[in-house]
Amino acid sequence: MDGEFEISLAGAGEILAVMDYFEDAIGEMNRQGTNFAGWSTEFYPDRDYIAGIINKGVTYLLRYKGVICGTIALRSAESGGLWGGSGWLHDLPLNQVMSVHTLCTSPRVAGRHAGRTLLRFAESEARKRGMAALRLDVRRKNPPAIHLYESEGYVRCGECEPVPDIEGDKVFYLYEKYIGE
């Protein structure tokens, strides 16, 4: 399965291509009624956010036959905020935690395990960097993503309302996957 895809770090010269990807993917999800994350390039992920995570060197692109079909941002949790504190399964220093953001796969590659490929890539990168856990949040009304995370060994350990000004359901589940020894 993974052999069909290519994953590479996004470069500053790809910001417009990544924005085009998100416009297309979100538009297709809206047409299919599968935008469970409630994403909109007017709010999240908007151009400034995308440019920021690409320029920080934390965004990876998944390509199928040379075309962008997925994204994932892998950040050190040392910035604190949601990723530290109590409520997580393991009490770890933040320099041992990687947070997963902006995992998005195009509906055009549905059934090819693109999301699973990106999560396994994240785990591999976290291990290479000496991390002990990956953490992420997901909107509670996003059953496909929740199923994916749980099938890959992520454990729900809480919930939060990280972005009070979003439309619709504001509750997000917190997930952690321990990969330490």
C-alpha positions in Angstrom: 0.0 0.0 0.0 2.6 2.5 1.1 4.6 1.9 -2.1 2.0 3.8 -4.1 2.7 7.0 -2.3 5.7 9.4 -1.9 6.1 11.6 1.2 8.3 14.7 1.2 8.9 17.8 3.3 7.0 20.8 1.9 9.1 23.7 0.7 8.4 27.4 0.7 7.9 27.3 -3.0 5.0 24.9 -2.6 2.7 27.2 -0.5 0.4 28.0 -3.4 0.2 24.4 -4.5 -0.7 23.3 -1.0 -3.4 26.0 -0.8 -4.8 24.8 -4.1 -4.7 21.2 -2.7 -6.7 22.3 0.4 -9.2 24.2 -1.8 -9.7 21.1 -3.9 -9.8 18.6 -1.1 -12.2 20.7 1.1 -14.4 21.4 -1.9 -14.6 17.8 -2.7 -15.4 16.9 0.9 -18.1 19.5 1.0 -19.6 18.1 -2.3 -19.6 14.6 -0.9 -20.9 15.6 2.5 -17.7 14.2 4.2 -16.1 17.4 5.6 -16.5 16.1 9.2 -13.6 18.3 10.4 -15.6 21.4 9.4 -12.6 22.8 7.6 -12.7 26.0 5.4 -9.7 27.8 3.9 -11.3 31.0 5.1 -10.7 29.9 8.7 -8.7 26.7 9.1 -6.5 25.9 7.4 -6.1 29.4 5.9 -3.2 30.8 3.8 -1.4 32.3 6.8 -1.6 29.0 8.8 -0.4 27.0 5.8 2.4 29.3 5.0 3.5 29.3 8.6 3.7 25.6 9.0 5.4 25.2 5.7 8.0 27.9 6.6 8.6 26.2 10.0 9.6 23.1 8.1 7.0 20.8 9.8 4.6 20.0 6.9 4.9 16.9 4.8 3.1 16.2 1.6 1.7 12.9 0.4 1.7 12.5 -3.3 0.1 9.9 -5.5 1.4 9.7 -9.1 3.1 13.0 -8.4 0.0 14.9 -7.3 -0.5 16.2 -3.8 -3.2 14.0 -2.1 -2.5 14.5 1.6 -0.7 16.6 4.3 0.5 16.2 7.8 2.3 18.7 10.1 4.5 17.2 12.8 5.4 19.6 15.6 7.4 19.4 18.7 5.0 19.8 21.6 7.5 21.9 23.5 5.4 25.0 22.8 3.1 23.7 25.6 -0.5 24.7 25.4 -2.9 21.8 24.7 0.0 19.3 24.4 1.3 19.6 28.0 -0.4 19.4 31.4 -2.6 16.8 32.9 -5.1 14.5 31.3 -2.7 12.7 29.0 -2.1 9.0 29.4 1.6 9.4 30.1 3.3 12.2 32.1 6.1 13.1 29.7 8.4 16.0 29.2 7.2 18.0 26.2 10.5 17.4 24.5 9.5 13.8 24.2 6.1 14.5 22.6 5.3 15.2 18.9 1.9 16.7 18.0 0.1 15.8 14.8 -1.7 18.6 13.0 -3.5 19.2 9.7 -3.7 15.6 8.6 -5.8 15.9 5.5 -6.3 13.3 2.7 -8.1 14.0 -0.5 -11.3 12.1 -1.1 -9.8 11.4 -4.5 -7.6 8.7 -2.9 -10.2 7.2 -0.7 -9.7 3.5 0.0 -5.9 3.7 -0.7 -5.0 4.1 3.0 -3.6 7.6 2.6 -4.4 8.6 6.2 -2.9 5.4 7.6 0.2 6.0 5.5 0.6 9.5 6.9 0.1 8.3 10.5 2.7 5.6 10.1 5.1 8.1 8.6 4.5 10.4 11.7 5.2 7.5 14.0 8.4 6.7 12.1 9.6 10.3 12.2 8.8 10.5 15.9 10.8 7.4 16.7 13.8 8.8 14.6 13.6 12.0 16.7 13.6 10.1 20.0 10.0 10.9 20.9 8.0 8.8 23.3 4.5 9.8 22.3 2.4 11.3 19.6 -0.6 13.5 20.5 -3.4 14.9 18.4 -6.9 16.3 18.6 -9.9 15.5 16.4 -13.4 16.9 16.2 -15.7 14.5 18.0 -18.1 14.5 15.0 -15.4 13.1 12.7 -16.0 9.4 12.9 -13.7 8.4 10.0 -10.7 10.1 11.6 -11.6 8.7 15.0 -11.8 5.2 13.6 -8.4 5.6 11.8 -6.7 6.9 15.0 -8.1 4.1 17.2 -7.3 1.4 14.6 -3.7 2.7 14.6 -3.4 2.4 18.4 -4.2 6.0 19.5 -6.1 6.1 22.8 -8.7 8.7 23.6 -7.7 10.4 26.9 -9.9 13.5 27.1 -11.6 16.3 25.4 -11.3 20.0 25.0 -12.7 23.1 23.2 -9.5 24.5 21.8 -11.0 27.0 19.3 -14.0 28.7 20.7 -14.9 30.7 17.6 -15.4 27.9 15.2 -18.8 27.0 13.8 -20.7 23.9 14.8 -19.5 21.4 17.3 -16.7 22.8 19.3 -15.7 19.7 21.2 -12.5 17.9 20.2 -11.2 14.5 21.5 -7.6 14.2 22.6 -5.6 11.2 21.5 -2.2 9.8 22.4 -0.1 7.0 21.1 2.8 5.9 23.3 5.8 4.7 21.2 8.5 4.9 23.9 10.4 1.9 25.1 
